[in-house]
Amino acid sequence: MPYKQAVSVLVVIHTPDLQVLLLERAGHPGYWQSVTGSREGEESLQDTARREVLEETGLSSPPALLQDWQYAVDYEIYEEWRHRYAPGTRYNREHWFALCVPETQAVTLAVDEHIAYRWLPWKAAAEVVFSPSNAEAIRSLPDRLHR
């Protein structure tokens, strides 16, 4: 299996009233997160985000609805997941996106990746996610929507 690229997307899926979709990791019950995933091949970041949303939630996103925040953070890859990357890779660059859906809705989980989902108000969602960059992205949601 080829190594994962150290380039990923984070997609905050939310409603107009800022309910945020969170997914619980299959390998780590209690670890909640937004949609995330690594770029594959030479696909654009927009295509990566659309693919990951579809794979992890079953939601199909028209390109016009997916908002590229034109923002990225570098974070240290958790030790337990470094084996997925080329030897010596310690950092990942995560690009932030958002997807506004009309209302909370049922999603179809990728059962090998997630075991549950829930919708929470944005402040509560930011408190629940395990990743500091995910929390930061969710906390920035209200400001980004009013730009």
N, C-alpha and C positions, 0 to 999 in steps of 0.2 A: 504494500500500500504506500503510495507516495506521501511525502510529508505535507502537512498543512502549510499554507502560506501564512506568514506573520502579518497579514493584512486582512482585516475583518470589518464587518458592519454591525451596528447596533440599530435596531429599528424599534422606536417607541410607538406602539399602536395605541391610539387613544380616541375617545369620542369628543364631540364639540364641547361638552361640559367637563372634560378632562378626567374621565374614567380611563384608567390605564390597564391594558392587558398584561398579565404576568403569567409566566410558565414555570412550572416546578420541574427541576432537572431529574431525570430518571435515575442517574447514578448518585444523586445527592438529595434525597428527600429533605425538604426544608430550604433548599437553595432555590430562590425565586429569581426570575430574570425576564427581561424583554427578549424579543427575537434577536438572536446573534448568529453569526456564522462567518466562516472564512471564504475569501475569494477563491474561485476555482479557475485554473488556467488563466487566460487573458481577459476574462469577462470584465465588463465595466462594474464599478461599485454599485451603480443603479441596478444593474442586472443581478448582482450578488444579493442586494437587498430584496428585490422582487422574488428571487428564487427562494431565499431563506424564509420569507413571509409565507410563501405558498407551501414549502416543505414542512414548516413547523406549525402552521395554523390552518392550512387549507384555504386561506383567503387569497384571492387573486387581485392584485393591485394594478390598475391602469397606471402607466408611467406618470401621468399628470397628477395623480393623487399622492404619490410618494414624494415627500419633501426632503431634499438633500440639504442638510444644515450647513454644508461646507465647513465642517468642523471635525477635527480628529484629535484623539488623545493617544499617547503611548503609555502602555502599562506593562508591568512585569508579569509574564505568564506564570500562573500558579505552578509550583514544582510538579504536582501530580499530573499535569497535562503537557509538560515540556517534551515528553517522548513522542508526541504527535508532530513535532517540528524538527527541522534539520538540526543536527548536533550543534550545540553552542548558541542556539537561538533562545534569547531570554525575554525579548520584548515584542509586543504586538502593537501595530497601529490600528486603532479602531475608529471607523468613520461613522458619524451619527446621521440617522435618518428618522423621519416620523411619518406615520400613516394615520390619517384621520378617517375613521369609519363613522357612519351616521348614528350608530347606537351600539350598546353592548350586545354581543351575540355569541352564540355557541361557535366553537372552533374545533377543527379536527386535528388532534395532536399527532405528532410523529412519535409513536409509542417507544421507539428506541432512544428518543432524546428527552421526552417529557411525560410526566404521569398525571399532571393536573394543570388546570388553568383557573384564573379568577380575574375579575375586574375590580379595581380599587380606585378610590379618589387619588389624584396624583400625589398628594402629600403622604398618604398612607403607603402608596406604592413605593415611593422613594425610601421609606423607612424599612421596607420588607426585603428589597433586593440585596443579594449578597455582594455584588460588585460595586465598589466605590464609583467607578465611572458610570455605571448604569444609574446609580442614585443621582449623580450629578446631572446626567442627561434628563432624567425625569424632573428634577427640581428646576431645570431651565425651561421646561415646556411652556409654562404660562408666558414668560417673556418672549420666547421665540415665536409664539403664535401672534403676538401683537407687534411684530416688526413690520 
